[in-house]
Amino acid sequence: MKMKQYGQWAFIGGVLLAVLAGFVTTVIPEGIVVVSLALLGLFVGFMNVAQKETMGFLVASLVLLIAGAAGLENLPVVGMYLAPIFTNITTFVAPAAIVVALKTVYELAGEKVGKK
């Protein structure tokens, strides 16, 4: 299996873990979920996002991060389910977005330095 495929499986696993852990918050210790999601997010950021996918990934990440901070817990009926799921998705996406953003800044800075 290629590294890109590992990254794709890590992304799928991270989303599934985020959703499932949102429903069973009392069964799985929170620390394990947070660390697992953060590590999967880092792995996805390093392995799964090519340079041509950077802008789309960062925009999608931004939307997910904003949705996670939108106060979904205030929605009637579904809010109590959506809030922990989006909190977990934020925990998963934020490290990946940071890695991709830093890689992008590094590449842009390298292009500027190389032109002098």
C-alpha positions in Angstrom: 0.0 0.0 0.0 1.3 3.5 -0.9 1.7 6.2 1.6 -1.1 8.2 0.0 -3.4 5.3 0.7 -2.4 5.3 4.3 -3.2 8.9 4.5 -6.6 8.3 2.9 -7.4 5.5 5.4 -6.2 7.7 8.2 -8.6 10.4 7.1 -11.5 7.9 6.9 -10.6 6.5 10.3 -10.3 9.9 11.8 -13.8 11.0 10.6 -15.3 7.7 11.7 -13.6 7.9 15.1 -14.8 11.5 15.5 -18.4 10.6 14.7 -18.5 7.4 16.8 -16.8 9.0 19.8 -19.3 11.8 19.6 -22.1 9.3 20.3 -20.3 7.2 22.9 -18.5 9.9 24.9 -18.9 7.9 28.2 -17.5 4.6 26.9 -14.1 5.8 25.5 -11.9 7.9 27.7 -11.7 11.4 26.3 -7.9 11.6 26.5 -7.5 8.6 24.2 -9.9 10.0 21.7 -8.3 13.5 21.7 -4.7 12.1 21.3 -5.8 9.6 18.6 -7.7 12.3 16.6 -4.8 14.7 16.9 -2.2 12.1 15.8 -4.4 11.0 12.9 -4.8 14.7 11.9 -1.1 15.2 11.9 -0.6 12.1 9.8 -3.3 13.2 7.3 -1.7 16.7 7.1 1.8 15.2 6.3 0.8 12.3 4.0 -2.5 13.0 2.4 -2.6 16.5 1.0 -0.7 17.2 -2.3 0.4 20.7 -3.2 -2.4 21.0 -5.8 -5.0 20.1 -3.2 -3.8 22.6 -0.6 -6.2 25.5 -1.2 -9.3 23.2 -1.3 -8.2 21.4 1.8 -7.5 24.6 3.8 -10.9 26.1 2.8 -12.7 22.9 3.7 -10.8 22.8 7.0 -11.7 26.4 7.7 -15.4 25.6 7.2 -15.2 22.6 9.5 -13.4 24.5 12.2 -16.0 27.4 12.0 -18.8 24.9 12.1 -17.3 23.3 15.2 -17.2 26.7 16.9 -20.7 27.7 15.9 -22.5 26.7 19.1 -24.3 23.7 17.7 -25.2 22.5 21.2 -27.9 25.2 21.2 -29.9 23.5 18.4 -33.0 21.7 19.7 -32.9 17.9 19.8 -29.9 17.3 17.5 -27.6 19.8 19.2 -26.6 17.4 22.0 -25.4 14.9 19.3 -23.8 17.3 16.9 -21.8 19.4 19.3 -19.5 16.5 20.5 -19.1 15.2 16.9 -18.0 18.6 15.6 -15.7 19.1 18.6 -14.1 15.8 17.7 -13.9 16.8 14.0 -12.2 20.0 15.0 -9.7 18.1 17.1 -9.0 15.9 14.0 -8.9 18.7 11.3 -7.0 21.4 13.2 -3.6 19.6 13.3 -3.9 18.6 9.7 -4.8 22.2 8.7 -1.8 23.5 10.7 0.6 21.1 9.0 -0.7 21.9 5.5 -0.7 25.6 6.2 2.9 25.5 7.5 4.0 23.4 4.5 2.3 26.0 2.2 4.0 28.9 3.9 7.4 27.1 3.7 6.9 26.4 0.0 5.8 30.0 -0.8 8.8 31.3 1.2 11.1 29.0 -0.7 9.8 30.2 -4.0 10.5 33.9 -2.9 14.0 33.1 -1.7 14.8 31.1 -4.8 13.9 34.0 -7.1 16.6 36.4 -5.7 
